[in-house]
Amino acid sequence: MARIAVEENLTDIKTALMEMGHEIIDLRTEKDAAHCDCCVISGQDKDVMGMQTTSIAGPVINAQGQTAEDVCQTVNEKLS
């Protein structure tokens, strides 16, 4: 399965992704995302000007306003 970096405060999403067999990495710094297939963020730290730079070649999924099930479905779609 995939190696996914997830922000620390998204515990329900971490649990759901682990139950699906994915390897979960706590996303604390930019370096944590370096060797991951995908990242899940809370959306709380978006740049004020709406500009974002990413340190990962794979998809970055914003979990804001979504259920854990919604995020898991999005992760599977992006990684397939």
C-alpha positions in Angstrom: 0.0 0.0 0.0 0.9 3.7 -0.1 3.0 5.7 2.3 0.9 8.7 3.3 1.9 11.8 5.4 -1.0 13.0 7.5 -1.0 16.1 9.8 -0.9 15.1 13.4 -4.4 16.5 14.4 -6.2 14.4 11.8 -6.4 11.3 14.0 -9.6 9.9 12.6 -8.2 10.0 9.1 -4.9 8.4 10.2 -6.9 5.6 11.7 -9.1 5.0 8.7 -6.1 5.0 6.3 -4.2 2.6 8.6 -7.2 0.3 8.6 -7.0 0.3 4.8 -3.4 -0.9 5.0 -1.5 2.3 4.3 1.7 3.3 6.1 1.1 6.6 7.9 3.8 9.2 8.6 3.1 12.1 11.0 3.4 15.3 8.9 5.1 17.9 11.1 7.7 19.4 8.7 8.4 19.6 5.0 11.0 16.8 5.4 8.3 14.3 6.6 6.6 14.4 3.2 9.8 13.8 1.2 9.4 10.0 0.6 5.6 9.8 0.7 3.2 9.0 -2.1 0.5 11.4 -0.9 -0.1 14.0 1.9 -3.3 14.9 3.8 -3.5 18.3 5.3 -6.0 20.0 7.5 -6.2 23.2 5.5 -5.5 25.3 8.5 -2.1 26.5 7.4 -2.8 27.7 3.9 -0.8 30.6 2.8 -2.5 33.9 3.3 -2.1 34.9 -0.3 -3.4 31.6 -1.6 0.0 30.5 -2.8 1.4 27.2 -1.8 4.6 25.5 -2.6 4.8 21.7 -2.2 7.7 19.4 -1.4 6.1 16.3 -2.7 5.6 15.1 -6.3 2.4 13.3 -5.3 -1.1 14.7 -4.5 -1.8 16.9 -1.5 -5.3 16.4 -0.2 -7.0 19.1 1.8 -9.2 17.4 4.4 -11.0 20.6 5.6 -14.7 20.0 5.7 -14.5 16.3 4.7 -15.2 13.1 6.6 -12.5 10.5 7.1 -14.4 8.3 4.6 -14.4 11.1 2.0 -10.6 11.6 2.4 -9.9 7.9 2.2 -11.9 7.8 -1.1 -10.0 10.7 -2.5 -6.7 9.2 -1.5 -7.6 5.9 -3.3 -8.7 7.8 -6.4 -5.6 9.9 -6.5 -3.2 6.9 -6.0 -4.9 4.6 -8.5 
